[in-house]
Amino acid sequence: MLKTVIPRLVNVTAACHLPCLHPTSLSLSTLQPATRREMPENTTDIKTPSFQYFWQPGSGYYGESLGRVNKSATDLCDEFVLSHIDLLPVPSPKGVFTIGDYGTCDGSVSLHLVNKIIEHLRKKHGPDLKIQVVYQDQPHNDYNSLFKTVYDKASYMSKFTNVFPLVCGTNFYKQCVPDDTCDIIVSTFATHYLSEDSHVRCSNTMFPWRSTSQEELRAHREAAARDWQTFLLHRAAELKPGGLLFDAQSAKLLGSNPPQTRTLTYPLAENFNRVGEESTQDIWTSFDLSWKELYVEGLITKEEFQLCTLRLTLRTLQEVKAPFENAAMSPEEFQSCTLRLTFRTLQEVKAPFENASMSPVPQAGLNLLEDPQEFLTYCPFKALWRQKLQTDGVDDRMMFAQVLAKAFYLVLDATLRNTLRNTRPAEDHLPIIQRLQQTFIQKVAALNPETFRSEIVVRILAAQKSK
């Protein structure tokens, strides 16, 4: 059953003190920070890495934008993880307890949870237990911001001794640490990004769940299933016997077919099932429609419109080559411009754990402790809008649209730039991207935030390796 989560306390005043979220400081210019990382000329073969292009490393940009959205959901993990921790084998007095944070980004989203885990271990096992925290992300991650987070005054490093943070830059679709290393592995909002080998070319959308092609949808689901199994098998190897894996990932985004089993007590309840175009709008639909609008207006070419798709599904070489047989672009260039993302169903998440006698995941010793739990999370940006409406009497829909654009544009930046790099000189990229942002903001600002689907469903699972 889907559980609706009401935030324990939405401290809107404190949130507004964040520079990037303060309503009076928001403008279109805030979407493009002043300091940019310039790419060299004539580098069509170089990919723009996700999360590392348009902000200054070490600035904490992720934690103050998209991290704000993810944290509202990740906070749900605290109680869930802590309720399972005592299932772990008692560590030896001279042993090392290892926590893995996979897909950490700048560490801001997981900081509170890691602190809680360490605090729990200290209370149960005393101050002498050595604790190792392995932060995993891709080589181009913003590790400058991660280090600032970990060594900040609010971090566990200022509270506890015998704690040793480490960094791993190996992609988590490979094994990241030696066998039998980790006691706990936590991954939050990372496993919906797929591997470099998972590609798809959607014919008329940036997002695979909006595709009207059954072939594209089928291939996407197959690739997502392969990646999910690969991720689980590597974590099964890395966990110690009795070790725990916790994964939180976005479920199907709230759209025209929201989950049917839920009891909503959050203020959105009365608006949640309204019928009509406005009530079916969500963030991804609005970005998709905005990109299509640029194509209709002739601001981007058909080639650019069709190439800006998310890397989600594995295709055969001929399937990838076919649309470009008479074009100037090679399949390799097409593949380099895509990003990877998926939203699995509950059954797709559970599938690798079923059929214990045949599936490689339980054969590797990793088994679900219980059915994954689903939660409807609140949107911190909608809370800002609602607070301003209630306290100041100002219906600032423009502010709501701007903060959403700033946060979720982060997901699309690399895809857009890799697409435009193949078709236009570098100086032409920014005006198109800014126009996309403006179009998105205009679309969202014209809607009622109460019926706009900016909430997400998060699915949390716990699995244990056989002792």
FENZI-V865730 format. One record per helix or strand. SS is the DSSP state (a for helix, b for strand). FROM is the first residue (numbers start at 0). TO is the last residue. If there is no record, write none. Layout:
# FENZI-V865730
ss:SS from:FROM to:TO
ss:SS from:FROM to:TO
This chain:
# FENZI-V865730
ss:b from:1 to:3
ss:a from:11 to:15
ss:a from:22 to:24
ss:a from:27 to:30
ss:a from:65 to:81
ss:a from:84 to:86
ss:b from:95 to:101
ss:a from:110 to:124
ss:b from:129 to:135
ss:a from:142 to:149
ss:a from:155 to:157
ss:b from:162 to:167
ss:b from:181 to:187
ss:a from:207 to:209
ss:a from:213 to:237
ss:b from:238 to:249
ss:b from:261 to:261
ss:a from:266 to:270
ss:a from:277 to:279
ss:b from:281 to:281
ss:a from:282 to:295
ss:a from:301 to:306
ss:a from:316 to:321
ss:a from:330 to:335
ss:a from:345 to:352
ss:a from:359 to:362
ss:b from:365 to:367
ss:b from:372 to:375
ss:a from:379 to:391
ss:a from:396 to:420
ss:a from:425 to:444
ss:b from:452 to:452
ss:b from:456 to:464
